[in-house]
């Protein structure tokens, strides 16, 4: 059953004449008659009584007309909805954001909301590897994460910017004036880090292990704002991506032994429809990413 057949049927119902209906539809009468006949065959029911050139609805045809009209109406509504979606007048964008990229996300989402106020944003914050898993399960439209791997053919990667890892300390810390610090010096310091599930911590652990060092991790917290508040006390130091720290009461000290930088990326699934809203948000992320997040 095709929408075209339903439109032909409704026009014939309106005019009670196949010839006149065909003229208004700009098709031949034989085409109209054939399409309505195919519809009747598919439904296994006569829709019209044919009396000479005039036609009248059967009881079944009168009942079916209500559903045909609803189908056409729903189809038109769906077409209008897709037009609105393509013109960024409606829709939902679901974005996963790793904890170190809240600043970049906030800048982009504020501007996006001003430009496209009718688009609903659903943001989920979490660890990079968990968000990527959610993306794979089609629970996210895109994820904003720190990721160095580019080898999964199921993903499309967009690199935004690189940022080094740094030790984070209170401005009142004796280390606050340092230009850099080594892992050996950090080994004996009271450290507060993100939980083992976070990719940054994985890089940190590998760096210490490579030098045979065993640092003291006094606390593991999976919330960066809370971790930073605790570091302000001066009782602990932390290791984070430098762009995660924007607080006048904190300082970041480059780690001499870790040359590797963290790459902020936007990742989406390969071979899936890219909403226009996704493209618009991506452009904002790239714009702010060029500024270093």
C-alpha positions in Angstrom: 0.0 0.0 0.0 1.5 3.3 -1.1 0.7 6.9 -0.1 0.2 7.7 -3.8 -2.6 5.1 -4.0 -4.3 6.6 -0.9 -4.1 10.1 -2.4 -5.7 8.8 -5.6 -8.4 7.0 -3.6 -9.3 10.1 -1.6 -9.4 12.3 -4.7 -11.8 9.9 -6.4 -13.9 9.8 -3.2 -14.0 13.6 -3.1 -15.2 13.9 -6.8 -17.1 10.6 -7.3 -15.6 10.5 -10.7 -12.4 8.8 -11.9 -12.0 11.1 -15.0 -12.2 14.3 -13.0 -10.0 13.0 -10.2 -7.3 12.0 -12.8 -7.4 15.5 -14.3 -6.8 17.2 -10.9 -4.0 14.7 -10.2 -2.4 15.3 -13.6 -2.4 11.6 -14.5 -4.4 9.5 -17.0 -7.7 7.9 -16.0 -6.3 4.5 -16.8 -3.4 5.1 -14.3 -5.8 6.2 -11.6 -8.1 3.2 -12.2 -5.2 0.8 -12.2 -3.8 2.1 -9.0 -7.2 2.0 -7.2 -7.8 -1.5 -8.5 -4.4 -2.6 -7.1 -5.3 -1.1 -3.8 -8.6 -3.0 -3.7 -6.8 -6.2 -4.6 -4.3 -5.7 -1.7 -7.2 -4.9 0.7 -9.2 -7.8 -0.8 -12.2 -5.4 -0.7 -14.1 -3.2 -3.2 -13.8 0.5 -2.3 -16.0 1.9 -5.0 -19.3 1.0 -6.7 -18.7 1.7 -10.4 -21.8 2.9 -12.2 -21.0 4.2 -15.7 -18.6 7.2 -15.3 -19.7 7.8 -11.8 -18.4 6.0 -8.7 -19.6 5.9 -5.2 -18.0 4.5 -2.1 -18.9 1.1 -0.7 -19.5 0.7 3.0 -15.9 -0.6 3.3 -14.7 2.4 1.2 -16.3 4.9 3.5 -14.8 3.3 6.6 -11.4 2.9 4.9 -11.4 6.6 3.9 -11.1 7.7 7.5 -7.8 5.7 7.9 -6.5 6.8 4.5 -7.0 10.5 5.6 -5.2 9.8 8.9 -2.3 8.2 7.0 -1.9 11.1 4.7 -2.1 13.6 7.6 0.5 11.7 9.6 2.7 11.5 6.5 2.5 15.2 6.0 3.2 15.8 9.7 6.2 13.6 9.5 7.5 15.5 6.5 7.1 18.8 8.3 8.9 17.3 11.3 11.8 16.2 9.2 12.0 19.7 7.6 12.1 21.3 11.1 14.7 18.8 12.1 16.9 19.6 9.1 16.4 23.3 9.8 17.4 22.9 13.5 13.9 23.8 14.7 13.4 20.6 16.7 15.2 17.4 17.9 17.4 16.1 20.6 21.2 15.9 20.8 22.6 13.4 23.3 26.3 14.0 24.1 28.7 12.2 26.4 31.3 14.4 28.0 34.4 13.2 29.9 35.1 15.0 33.2 38.1 16.9 32.0 36.3 18.6 29.1 33.4 20.3 31.0 34.9 23.8 30.1 34.9 23.2 26.4 31.5 21.6 26.5 30.0 24.5 28.5 31.4 27.1 26.1 30.0 25.2 23.1 26.6 24.4 24.6 26.0 28.0 25.7 26.5 29.3 22.2 24.6 26.4 20.6 21.6 27.1 22.9 21.6 30.7 21.8 21.7 29.8 18.1 19.3 26.8 18.2 17.0 27.3 21.3 14.5 24.6 20.1 17.1 21.8 20.1 17.1 19.8 23.3 20.5 18.8 24.7 21.0 15.7 26.9 24.5 15.6 28.4 25.9 12.6 30.3 29.2 13.0 32.1 31.5 10.1 32.8 34.8 8.3 32.1 36.0 8.3 28.5 36.0 4.5 28.0 32.4 4.2 29.4 31.1 7.0 27.2 32.7 5.4 24.1 31.0 2.1 25.1 27.6 4.0 25.3 28.3 5.4 21.9 28.9 2.0 20.5 25.5 0.9 22.0 23.8 3.8 20.2 23.0 5.5 23.4 24.8 8.7 22.4 24.9 10.8 19.2 28.5 11.8 20.0 31.1 11.8 22.8 33.6 14.4 23.8 36.5 12.5 25.4 40.3 12.2 25.7 41.3 9.5 23.4 44.6 8.5 21.7 43.4 5.5 19.8 42.3 6.0 16.2 42.2 2.4 15.1 38.5 1.5 15.5 36.9 1.5 12.0 33.4 1.8 13.5 34.2 5.4 14.7 34.8 8.7 13.1 37.3 10.7 15.0 37.7 14.5 15.1 40.7 15.8 17.0 40.1 19.1 18.8 43.2 20.0 20.7 46.1 18.5 22.7 46.8 19.3 26.3 49.7 18.1 28.6 49.3 16.4 31.9 50.3 18.5 34.9 50.6 18.2 38.7 47.9 20.4 40.3 48.6 22.1 43.6 47.3 24.8 45.8 48.7 28.3 45.1 50.0 28.1 48.7 51.9 24.9 48.0 55.7 25.1 48.2 55.7 23.7 44.6 53.5 26.5 43.2 56.5 28.5 41.8 58.1 25.5 40.1 58.6 25.4 36.3 58.4 21.6 36.3 58.5 18.6 38.5 59.7 15.0 38.0 57.8 11.8 38.7 60.6 10.9 41.2 59.8 14.0 43.2 56.1 13.3 43.1 56.5 9.7 44.3 56.5 10.7 48.0 53.9 13.4 47.7 50.3 12.7 48.9 48.4 12.3 45.6 44.7 12.5 44.9 43.7 11.1 41.5 40.7 10.1 39.5 39.6 6.4 39.9 41.3 3.7 38.0 38.5 3.7 35.4 39.7 7.0 34.0 42.1 7.0 31.1 44.2 9.8 32.5 45.0 7.8 35.6 45.9 4.8 33.3 48.6 7.0 31.6 49.8 8.2 35.0 50.1 4.7 36.4 52.1 3.5 33.4 54.5 6.4 33.6 55.3 5.7 37.3 55.6 2.0 36.7 58.0 2.5 33.7 60.4 4.2 36.1 59.9 1.6 38.9 58.2 4.2 41.1 55.5 3.5 43.6 53.7 6.7 44.4 51.3 7.1 47.3 47.7 7.5 46.1 46.0 8.7 49.3 42.6 9.3 47.6 40.8 8.3 44.4 37.8 10.4 43.4 35.8 10.3 40.1 34.6 13.9 40.2 37.1 16.5 39.1 35.4 19.5 40.7 35.5 17.7 44.1 39.1 16.7 43.6 40.1 20.2 42.8 38.3 21.6 45.9 40.3 19.1 48.0 43.6 20.0 46.4 42.9 23.7 47.3 43.3 22.7 50.9 47.0 22.0 50.3 46.8 18.5 51.8 47.0 16.8 48.5 48.3 17.2 44.9 46.6 15.8 41.8 47.5 15.0 38.2 45.1 16.2 35.6 45.0 17.4 32.0 46.1 21.0 32.2 42.9 22.3 30.5 40.8 20.8 33.3 42.2 23.4 35.8 40.9 27.0 35.7 41.0 28.3 39.2 43.0 31.1 40.7 43.5 29.1 43.9 45.3 26.3 42.0 48.5 26.1 39.9 49.5 23.5 37.3 53.1 22.3 37.2 54.4 20.5 34.0 55.6 17.0 34.6 59.0 16.7 33.1 58.9 12.9 32.6 55.6 12.8 30.7 55.9 14.1 27.2 52.7 12.5 26.0 49.8 14.9 25.6 46.1 14.1 25.9 44.0 14.6 22.8 40.5 15.9 23.2 38.3 14.3 20.6 34.8 14.2 19.3 33.8 10.7 18.3 30.7 9.5 16.5 29.7 6.2 14.9 30.6 5.4 11.3 27.8 4.7 8.9 25.1 6.4 10.9 23.0 9.4 9.9 24.6 12.7 11.1 21.9 15.0 12.4 22.3 18.6 11.3 22.4 19.5 15.0 25.4 17.2 15.4 27.3 19.0 12.6 26.4 22.4 14.1 27.6 21.4 17.6 30.8 19.8 16.1 31.6 23.1 14.4 31.4 25.0 17.7 33.6 22.4 19.4 36.2 22.7 16.7 36.0 26.5 16.9 36.6 26.5 20.7 39.0 23.6 20.5 41.2 25.7 18.2 41.5 28.1 21.2 42.8 25.2 23.3 39.5 24.3 24.9 
